[in-house]
Structures are given as C-alpha cells and as structure tokens.
Amino acid sequence: MTHTVCRTISLMLCLACLGACSTVPVAPARSETTPRLAVISAFDAELDKLRAAAQISEVRVINGRSHYFGRLGGHDVVLLLSGFSMVNAAMTTQALFDHFPVKGVIFSGIAGGVNPGLHVGDVTVPAQWGNYQEQAFARETPDGWDPGRFTGDFKNFGMMFPRASSVVVSWREPDKLERRFWFPADASAVAAARQVSAKVRLNRCTPQGDCLDHEPRMVVGGNGVSGPTFVDNAAYRSWAWDTFQADALDMETAAVALVAYVNRVPFIAFRSLSDLAGGGPGKNEGRIFGGLAADNSAAVVIEYLKSVPPSRN
C-alpha cells in the first residue's frame, strides 16, 4: 500500500469520524404540534417586557436562538429574538417556520421615525413593508447617474436607485421569481390593531425621569421600510419620506415580512419610534428613549393579543 493511498484512507476515516462524532448540536426535526403565534424582537431590550408578561413553560434552542414557549394574552406563543438586521431576521424566521407550526408572526420593537408628523414614543403599525435598500449603485456620467437597466418605481438618492426584491413564491412553479417591493401585513390583524389604538395608553416618561414633551400615540396603516443600515441622517430621512411615504424605518421587519409572505403566514409588526433617524434637533434620541419605545411597543402587542379571540387548539 502506498503512502498516498494510506493518507487518503486516513483522511476518509477522519472525515467519517467528524460526521459521526461531531459535538455540534443538530437542530431537531419538527415535533411541535400546537400551532402558535410567534412574537419576535431583534434584541433583548425589545423582548424583555413581553417575556416577563408571558407564562413560559419551555425553552428550546434552535440554531443558537432560544425559543420561549408558553402563553401570552390568552394565546399559545413562542417568543424569540431575530438578531440584528436583515440576514439574521430572515434566517431566524425561516428556521422558526421549518421547525414549528406557526399560525402568525408578530414583530415588536423600535424604529426610526420618518414621517414628519410623528414623534418619539409613537407606535406605528404599517400596513406594508418594503426592503428599501435593495438598490443599484449607478454609474456616474457627465450627464448624471446612469442606472442602466436597473430602474425601478422610486426616485434615487444620489447614486442609489431602489429596486424591488426577487422572491421565490412557494405556491407557484419551482424557481419562479416574483419581483415585489411591498410585503403586506395581514389585513385582519391590522384591523384588530386599529381597534386597540383607540384604548391603549403609552408611556411618555422613562424610569429615570426623562419625559417626552408630548403624549405618544398609536398610528395604524401606512408604510414601513427596512434595510441593513442604521440611519441617523436628516437628508436620507427626508428622501425616505418623500419617496416611500414611510412612517418608520428599521433593520429587520421587511425581511420577516418577506419570509412570511413566501411561507404564506400572516404577519404584523408594531414599531415604536425611539428616534427620528437624524431628523431631530440634537443628538440621536435613541439612547434616552430607546427603552421607553421598546416598552411602548410591547405594551401595544400585549393589548393586541388580549383583543384577539383566544386560541382554540
């Protein structure tokens, strides 16, 4: 037997051992049978109040994410973090659908305010979400920006030209792509949220005593946009308002909305404004009012769940 053959056999044995003896946890196959509402937030401060209000009966870890199973507002729920930004949000949501029977998705968290008529602490519930940073960066020419064939329905911000997202539609021909910019929230869920808006009370002061100079309110309907960029720029904020008429912008929701659309799972998002995305008169407001905004969003979600007929499984 040659040295080359011996090395080849040794390598194959090592690879076989790695496959058979690996200590890396493997996600279990779907075993849960109870349909649940999934309540998702990007990071701990957004989920804390919801988790504290829930009756948690079990915690499972999937792909490094803790999934909290229990009851909240009369419903069987699973609560979890998506992680920051679009890729994490999409990956976490799809993994959730792959492992558990989810009958609806609720996203709760903070966002930057875009609509000049809204204020820090307000809670927005957009009727649709767009991935506004799916873009073509145009070629600069003596006559201006030339996006070539990468044109879309929205005006550009300098060299950046927004485009629709390409999605595989699971209930149609395999590998068939659909071009879509807006991904809708569930119409019945939005209608239920509108009923809650008439009776919910929102906080205007933090536990540290920092208070807003206005009473926060809940706004249902309109548009929201998401992209993998934290925005603290007045000019960009103005462009986002003029171009998309967005009430809020964030870094996750449109990704969750896209995955929910592809999987045909009802979806709604509650986003409270922690800052004005660069439109305020001083420094970004999020460091002071981020916690207040997160709690306002969670409070609305809890009231929303209480208003929806309890689960009957």
N, C-alpha and C positions, 0 to 999 in steps of 0.2 A: 504494500500500500504506500503510495507516495505521500510526501509531506503535504502537497496541495490537497489531495483527497482527504487526509486527516484533518486539515484545517477546515475544509468545507463541512465535514461531518460534525466537527466540534461547534462550528457556528450554527448549524441547523439545530443541534441539541440545546444550545444556549437560547436560541430564539423560541424553541418549543417550551423550554422551562419558563421563559419570560411570559409566554402566553398562558401557561397553566398555573404558574405560581405567583403571578403578579399580585401585589397588595393594593393596587389602585382600585378603589371602590367602583363597582359597576352598577349603573342605575337599574333598579328592578323593573320588570315588566309591569304594565298596568294591572293593578289588582284592586284598586278602589272601585266600588260600585255605586257609591252615593253621589249623585250629581250635586255639584257645589257652585256657589258664586265665588269667583276668585277676586280678592281685593289686593291690589298691587300698589306698591310705592317704590320710589327709586332708592331711598336711603332711610336709615333708622329713624331719624327725627320725624319723618313723614308718616311712618308706620306705628310709632310708639303709642299714640293715643288710641288707635284702632285696636292694636294688640292688647292694650290694657282693658279695653271695653269688652273684649271677646272672652268667651269661655273656652279656653284651649284644652283639648283633650289629647292631642298627639302632635309630635313634631317629627317630620321626616326630612332627610337631607337628600336632595337631588341635584347633581352637578354642582355641589358646593353651596347650594342655596337651601336655607331652612324653610320648610313649608309648615305653617301652623294650622292645624285642623281643629275646627270647633264650631261654635255658634256665635252669631253676631246679629243683633236686631231681628231675631226670630228666624234666621236663615242658617243653613249649613254652609260654612265658608272655608276657604283655605286662604290664608294671608301669607304674603311673601314679598321679598324685595326683588326688583328687577335689576338693580345695579344702575350705575350712571350711564347715560347716553344710549344712542340708537341701537348699536350692535348688541349690547348687553340686554336691553329691553326686548329686542326681537328674539334673541336666543332663549331667554328665560321664559317668555310667553309660549313659544313653540314647545319647549320641553314640558311645560305645565300641561299643555293640551295632549302631548304624547303619552303622559303618564296617568292623567286623571280625567274623569268625565266632568268637564266644566260647562255649566249652562249659561254663564255670563261673566263678563270681566268688568270690574270697576277699578279705575285708576284714581288714586288720591295723592295730591302733592302740591308743590309750589310752582310758580311760574313767573316770568317777567311780564309786566303789563305793557300792552302795545296800544290799545285803544285809548286815545287821549281823554275820553270821558270816564275812564275807570281809575281806581285808586288802589294803593297798597292796602291789603287786607280783604279786598273784594274777592269773592269766589266766582269763577267762571265755569260754565258747563257748556262748552261749544257743541254745536250740532254736527260738526265735521272737522276733520283734522287733515292737514297736508304736510308732506315732507318738503319743506320749502328750501332746503339746502341740497336737494338733488339738482345739480347745476352743471352747466357747461361754462368753462372759462374761455372767453372768446379771444380770438386773435386781434391784436391791435394793428390797425392800418392807418394810413394818413387820413382816411375818411371817417375814422371812428372804430368801434368794436364790430367785428365780424364773427358772429357765432356759427356761420356756415349752415349746415343742415340742422343744427341743434337749436331749433327755435321752439318756443312754447307760447302759452297764452298769457304770460305775465311779463311785465317790464323788468328790465335788468337793473342791477345795482353795480354800476361800473362794468367790469369785465364779466360779472357773474350773471348768468342767464338761467332762471329756474326752469326745470323740466318736470314732467310727470314721472312717477315711478313705474317701473315694469314689474308686474306681479304675475305669478302663475296662478291661474284660477282652478282650484282643485276639482270643481264640479263640471269642468269642461274638458275638451280634448287635452291629453297629456302634453306637457311642454308648451302649451299655448299661452302666450303672454298677452296681458292686457295693460295698456297704458292708462294710468289713473293718477290724478293728483289728490283729490279729496277722498277721504275714507270716512263714511258716516258713522256717527253714534246711533245706537238703537233708538228708533223714533218713540217707542212706548216708554223707554227709560228716560228719555229727555222730557217727555210729557209728565212723567211722575216727578222728575226733579223740579219742573216748573211749579207743581203743586206745593212742594216743600219750600220753595223760595218765599212763599207768602207768610210763612210762620217761623222760619229759622232765625235765631239771634246769633250774631257774630261778635267776637271779642274785638275791642279796639285798643286794649292795653296789654302789655306783656307782664309777666310776673315781676319783672324788675322795675315796673313803673313807667316804662316808655309807652306813651299813648299816641295814637293817631289823632289828627285834628278833624276827623270825620267818622261817621258811623259806617262801617263796611256793609256792603250789600251783596246779594247773590244775583248773578246775571246768567240767564239760561238762553241758549241759542247762539247763533253766530259762528265764527270760525276760530280755530286754533292752529298754530303751526309749530313744527318741531324740527330740530336739526342738531348735529353733534358739536355745536358751538355755544359757549356761554356768551350772551350778548349784553354788553354794557356800553352801547354806543348810540347816541341820540340820532345820528343821521340814518343808521341802519334801522333803528326802531321806526323812524318816520317812513322809511321805504316799506317796511313790513306792513305798516298800517295802510299806506296808500295802495299797495299792491295786492294785499290779501285780505284787507279789512279784518285782520286778526285781532281778537280781544287779548290773546295771550300767546306767548311763545315759551317753549321748553325744550328739553333734550331727549324725551322718551316717548311721549304719548302717540305721535303719529306712527311710530314703529309698532307699538302694541295694537293700534287700530288697524294697521296693515295686516298683521298676523291674524287678528280676529276676523277680518274680512275674508282672508283666504280660507280660514277654517270654518267660516260661517257661524261664528259665536257672537252673540250680542255683546255690545261694548258701550261703555260710557266713561267719561273722565271728569273729575272735579279738580280744578286747579285754582288755588288761591294765590293772589299776587303778592309776592314777597318784596318785589322791587319794580321799578319802571323801566328796566332794560336800558338804562342810560338816559332816560328822559327826565329824571328828577333834577332838582337844582343843585344838589351836592353830591357826596359820595353815594355809591350804591346802597340802597336801603336794606338789602337782604340780610346783612349781618345783625341788624337790630330787630327786624320784623319777620325774619325767616321762620322762627319758631311759632310766632303768632299766626302767620299764614298757614303753616302746616296744620296747626290745631284747628283753625277755622275750616280748612278743607275736610279734615277728619270728622269734625262735628256735623258738617253737612252730610257726609256719607252715612254716618250713623242715623241721622234723621231720615235720610232717603231710604235706608234699609227698613227702618221701622214703618215707613209709609207703604212699602210694597207688601202685598199679601205674603204671609209666611210660607216657607217651603212646605210642600206636601210630597214627601218621597216614600 
